[in-house]
Amino acid sequence: MRRALLAALLTTSLLAPAFAATPPGQPEKGPGGADYPNETVVKRAVGSASAATFVFHAAGEASKARPVIIFLHSWGAANPQYYGGWIEHLARRGNLVLFPRFQEVNRTRPADATAMAATLVREALEALKDDKEAHPDPGRVAVVGHLAGAAIGLNLAIEAAEDGLPTPKLVFALMPGGIASDAKSRGILLEDLGKLDPDTLLITMSGDRDHLPTDRASRRILRETTGVPVNRKLFMRALSDSHGFPVTSATLASPGSPMPAYDAAGIKLPPDPPRDPKDKASRWKWTADMALTGEQTVLTGQLGANKTDTLDYLAYWKTFDLALEAAFAGRDAASLRSDPYLVDMGNWSDGWPMKRLSAEMPKGEGEPEKAQASPRRRIN
């Protein structure tokens, strides 16, 4: 009897995933959706082998200038392959995506990364300004950065004018991290956040797994960007959901959407110019902070193994698409937050609602904290 019971329980557990509710896939249309006006994405690079910016856009001449998306990777994930699904989504929607490789893994100091990124983006825009296919629109620029890339994106936005870059209309800081506490600490040192352009639409987003450090970084960013009005900022969070199978897990690596077609190894790079062996200033010197930590190595591996799922379509991609529309139309975060589709994550196949995103307006001086935009729902 006991053996029969154990066998029945084992059979039930093995069959459970087959009968479990499944999460929603990519929407057919709209923000985050698959109604792409373009089929083919051009993949190329400008710069040089050791200082490259990967360039992605729809094939063919652009009838009008393309919005520019500056996509900044996490520390260690310097290959666009890690974010290939998202890059393809953005490019097929008509954007020009610039992926500056601001880090040579285990050879670049974090303290040098912001300057490298600024140089790469400036040179890429200069190289592409008369390109009829890329056709960048300097009046419509947005930045999306993941982990350390979020900190670098903020620095680029703050120093845009000084670095000869167009000022971004939107900064999407996704799970910001890798921020140095001072000039002597390891990580990316933030510029004076109070100098961020007041017209910037600023959104930070955390996931509920390992959220404490990214929450702290997000709160700091929103608090110290004093020049940006409260109604132009949002603090958001994506939530994991285990109602059905496969579960969705909002980890630090969950924005990864790897696609082999976007592997840097398959994109031809311009050669490096010859170096003068007598030039001492060009000699490379190794320092300990160049090496990836164990945590960074593990996270990069997780990015490469992550599967594109509901969190990508409806949390990260959809939020960015909606924010992009709002920023380029001159709308603020308050209007964006009032759109119920912003936090909607769809339903499991059995009709049960996916856990919604949360979206908060940051607390202003002398103001009460705004309520979350996430609607009430039953506890799973």
C-alpha positions in Angstrom: 0.0 0.0 0.0 2.8 2.4 1.0 4.7 1.6 -2.3 1.5 2.2 -4.3 1.0 5.6 -2.6 4.6 6.6 -3.2 4.4 5.6 -6.8 1.1 7.6 -7.2 2.7 10.7 -5.6 5.8 10.4 -7.8 3.7 10.1 -11.0 1.6 13.1 -10.0 4.7 15.2 -9.3 6.2 14.3 -12.7 3.0 15.0 -14.6 2.2 18.3 -12.7 4.1 20.6 -15.0 2.2 19.2 -18.0 -1.1 20.2 -16.5 0.0 23.4 -14.8 -1.1 26.8 -16.0 1.4 28.5 -18.4 2.4 32.2 -18.3 1.5 34.6 -21.1 3.8 34.9 -24.1 4.7 38.0 -26.1 1.7 40.2 -26.9 0.6 40.2 -30.5 0.8 43.9 -30.8 1.5 47.1 -28.9 4.3 47.9 -26.5 6.4 44.8 -25.8 4.5 43.1 -28.7 5.4 41.2 -31.8 3.7 43.5 -34.4 7.1 44.5 -35.9 7.1 46.7 -39.0 10.5 45.3 -40.0 11.8 41.7 -40.5 15.5 42.0 -40.9 18.0 43.6 -38.5 21.4 44.8 -39.7 24.2 43.9 -37.3 27.5 45.8 -37.7 30.2 47.7 -35.7 31.9 51.0 -35.9 35.2 52.1 -34.1 37.9 49.5 -33.8 38.4 45.9 -32.5 39.4 47.2 -29.0 37.0 50.1 -29.0 33.9 49.0 -30.7 30.2 50.1 -30.7 27.9 47.5 -32.1 25.1 49.0 -34.2 21.7 47.5 -34.9 18.8 48.7 -37.0 16.2 47.6 -39.5 17.5 46.8 -43.0 17.1 49.4 -45.7 17.1 53.2 -45.9 15.2 54.9 -43.1 12.4 57.2 -44.4 12.8 59.3 -41.3 15.4 59.6 -38.6 15.5 56.7 -36.1 15.3 57.2 -32.3 18.6 56.3 -30.8 18.7 53.7 -27.9 22.0 53.6 -26.0 22.1 50.1 -24.5 24.6 49.7 -21.6 25.5 46.2 -20.5 26.2 44.9 -17.0 29.8 44.4 -15.8 31.2 41.4 -17.6 28.4 41.1 -20.2 30.2 43.0 -23.0 28.7 40.8 -25.7 25.4 41.9 -27.3 24.4 38.3 -27.5 23.4 38.4 -23.8 20.6 40.9 -24.6 20.0 39.8 -28.2 16.2 39.3 -27.9 15.7 42.8 -26.4 18.0 44.4 -29.0 16.2 42.7 -31.8 12.9 43.8 -30.4 14.1 47.5 -30.3 15.7 47.4 -33.7 12.6 45.8 -35.4 10.4 48.5 -33.9 12.4 51.1 -35.9 15.0 52.2 -33.4 18.8 52.6 -33.9 20.4 50.6 -31.1 24.0 51.5 -30.0 25.7 48.9 -27.8 29.1 50.5 -26.8 31.6 47.9 -25.6 32.9 50.0 -22.8 34.7 47.1 -21.1 37.3 44.7 -22.2 36.6 41.9 -19.7 39.4 41.6 -17.1 41.2 44.5 -18.8 39.2 47.6 -18.0 39.0 49.5 -14.8 35.5 50.5 -13.6 36.8 54.0 -13.0 37.5 54.3 -16.8 34.2 52.8 -18.1 32.1 56.0 -18.2 34.7 57.9 -20.2 35.1 55.0 -22.5 31.3 54.7 -23.1 31.1 58.4 -23.7 33.9 58.3 -26.3 32.4 55.3 -28.0 28.9 56.8 -28.3 30.2 60.1 -29.5 32.3 58.5 -32.2 29.5 56.2 -33.2 27.1 59.0 -33.7 29.7 61.0 -35.7 30.4 58.0 -37.9 26.6 57.4 -38.5 25.3 60.9 -38.8 25.3 60.8 -42.7 24.4 57.1 -42.9 21.1 56.8 -44.7 20.3 53.4 -43.2 21.2 54.2 -39.6 19.9 57.8 -39.8 20.2 58.7 -36.1 17.8 61.3 -34.6 19.8 63.4 -32.1 16.6 64.9 -30.8 15.2 61.5 -29.7 17.8 59.7 -27.6 17.2 57.3 -24.7 19.4 55.3 -22.4 18.8 51.8 -20.9 21.4 50.4 -18.5 21.5 47.1 -16.6 23.3 46.9 -13.2 26.6 48.7 -13.7 25.3 49.9 -17.0 22.6 51.8 -15.3 25.2 53.8 -13.3 27.2 54.5 -16.5 23.9 55.5 -18.3 23.2 58.1 -15.6 26.7 59.5 -15.9 26.4 59.8 -19.7 23.1 61.6 -19.3 24.5 64.0 -16.7 27.7 64.8 -18.7 26.0 64.7 -22.1 26.6 68.3 -23.0 30.2 68.3 -21.8 31.0 65.1 -23.7 29.4 66.3 -27.0 26.5 64.0 -26.7 22.8 64.7 -27.2 20.9 64.8 -23.9 18.7 61.7 -23.4 15.0 62.2 -23.0 14.7 58.9 -21.0 17.0 57.1 -18.6 15.8 53.6 -17.7 18.0 52.3 -14.9 17.3 48.6 -14.7 18.4 47.0 -11.4 21.1 49.6 -10.8 24.2 48.3 -9.2 28.0 48.2 -9.2 28.1 51.8 -7.8 31.3 52.9 -5.9 30.8 54.5 -2.5 33.7 56.8 -3.1 36.6 57.4 -5.5 38.8 54.8 -3.8 36.1 52.0 -3.9 35.6 49.5 -6.6 32.7 50.2 -8.9 31.3 53.0 -11.0 31.5 56.4 -9.3 28.3 58.4 -10.0 28.6 62.0 -11.2 26.6 64.7 -9.4 23.0 63.4 -9.8 21.7 66.8 -9.0 22.9 67.9 -12.5 20.6 65.5 -14.4 18.5 67.5 -16.9 15.1 68.5 -15.4 13.3 67.3 -18.5 14.6 63.8 -18.2 12.1 61.0 -17.7 13.8 58.8 -15.1 12.7 55.3 -14.3 14.4 52.8 -12.0 13.3 49.2 -11.8 14.2 46.3 -9.4 13.3 42.7 -9.3 12.0 41.1 -6.1 14.8 38.5 -6.0 18.0 40.0 -4.5 16.2 43.4 -4.5 17.7 45.0 -1.4 20.9 46.4 -3.0 19.1 47.5 -6.2 16.3 49.1 -4.1 18.9 51.1 -2.2 20.6 52.2 -5.3 17.3 53.1 -6.9 16.2 55.1 -3.9 19.5 57.0 -3.8 19.2 57.8 -7.5 15.7 59.1 -7.2 16.5 61.0 -4.0 19.7 62.7 -5.3 18.4 63.7 -8.8 17.1 66.9 -7.2 16.9 68.8 -10.5 14.3 66.4 -11.9 10.8 67.1 -10.7 9.0 64.3 -8.7 6.4 63.9 -11.4 9.1 62.8 -13.9 10.4 59.9 -11.8 9.1 56.4 -11.2 10.4 53.6 -8.9 9.2 50.2 -10.2 9.5 46.6 -9.3 9.0 43.3 -11.2 7.6 40.4 -9.1 8.3 36.7 -9.4 5.3 34.4 -9.9 5.0 30.7 -9.2 1.3 30.2 -9.8 2.0 27.9 -12.7 4.8 26.4 -14.8 7.3 27.5 -15.8 7.6 30.0 -13.0 8.8 33.5 -13.6 11.7 34.7 -11.4 12.7 38.4 -11.3 16.4 37.8 -10.6 19.3 40.2 -11.4 19.9 38.1 -14.5 16.3 38.0 -15.7 16.7 40.9 -18.2 19.0 38.6 -20.2 17.5 37.4 -23.5 20.4 35.7 -25.2 20.4 35.1 -29.0 23.3 33.5 -30.9 22.6 35.7 -33.9 23.8 38.7 -31.9 27.1 37.1 -30.8 30.0 39.7 -31.2 32.1 37.0 -32.7 29.9 37.0 -35.8 30.0 40.8 -36.3 33.0 42.1 -38.3 35.0 44.6 -36.3 37.2 47.3 -37.9 40.9 46.6 -37.1 42.8 48.5 -34.5 45.2 51.2 -35.8 48.9 50.3 -35.4 50.5 51.3 -32.1 53.8 52.9 -31.6 55.8 50.5 -29.4 57.8 53.5 -28.0 54.6 55.2 -26.7 54.7 54.6 -23.0 51.3 56.2 -22.4 49.6 53.5 -24.5 51.1 50.6 -22.5 48.4 48.6 -20.6 48.9 48.0 -16.9 46.8 45.5 -14.9 45.1 46.4 -11.7 43.1 44.2 -9.3 39.8 45.9 -10.0 39.9 44.8 -13.6 39.2 41.2 -12.8 35.6 40.1 -12.5 34.5 39.0 -9.0 33.1 35.6 -8.4 29.6 37.1 -8.2 30.0 39.0 -11.5 31.2 35.8 -13.2 28.2 33.8 -11.9 25.8 36.6 -12.9 27.2 36.8 -16.4 26.8 33.1 -16.8 23.2 33.3 -15.6 22.5 36.1 -18.2 23.8 33.8 -20.9 21.5 31.0 -19.7 18.4 33.0 -19.1 15.3 32.3 -21.1 13.3 35.0 -22.7 9.9 35.0 -21.0 6.9 37.0 -19.7 9.1 39.2 -17.6 11.0 40.3 -20.7 7.9 40.9 -22.8 5.7 42.5 -20.2 8.0 43.9 -17.5 11.2 45.1 -19.2 10.4 45.5 -22.9 6.9 46.8 -22.5 7.8 49.3 -19.7 10.7 50.7 -21.8 8.5 50.9 -25.0 5.8 52.8 -23.0 8.4 55.1 -21.4 10.0 55.8 -24.7 6.7 56.9 -26.2 6.0 59.1 -23.2 9.4 60.7 -23.1 9.5 61.5 -26.8 6.0 63.0 -26.6 7.0 65.2 -23.7 4.7 63.5 -21.2 5.8 62.9 -17.5 5.9 59.9 -15.3 2.6 60.8 -13.7 0.8 60.4 -17.0 2.7 57.2 -17.7 1.8 55.7 -14.3 -1.9 56.5 -14.9 -1.9 54.0 -17.8 -3.2 50.7 -16.3 -1.4 48.8 -19.0 2.0 49.9 -17.5 1.6 47.5 -14.5 -0.5 44.8 -16.2 1.3 41.5 -16.7 -1.5 39.6 -18.3 -3.0 36.3 -17.1 -1.9 32.7 -16.7 -3.5 30.3 -19.1 -6.1 29.4 -16.5 -7.2 33.0 -16.2 -5.3 33.8 -12.9 -3.7 37.2 -13.1 0.1 37.4 -13.2 1.6 39.4 -10.3 1.5 43.0 -11.4 4.4 45.4 -11.6 4.5 48.1 -8.9 5.0 51.7 -9.8 5.6 54.5 -7.2 6.1 58.2 -7.5 9.1 59.0 -5.3 8.4 60.9 -2.1 8.9 64.6 -2.5 9.9 67.0 0.2 7.0 67.5 2.6 4.8 65.1 0.6 3.3 61.8 1.6 4.5 58.7 -0.3 2.3 57.9 -3.2 0.4 54.7 -3.3 1.5 51.9 -5.6 -0.1 51.7 -9.0 -0.4 47.9 -8.7 -4.2 47.0 -8.4 -5.5 44.9 -5.5 -5.5 41.2 -6.1 -5.8 37.9 -4.2 -2.7 36.5 -2.5 -1.4 33.5 -4.4 
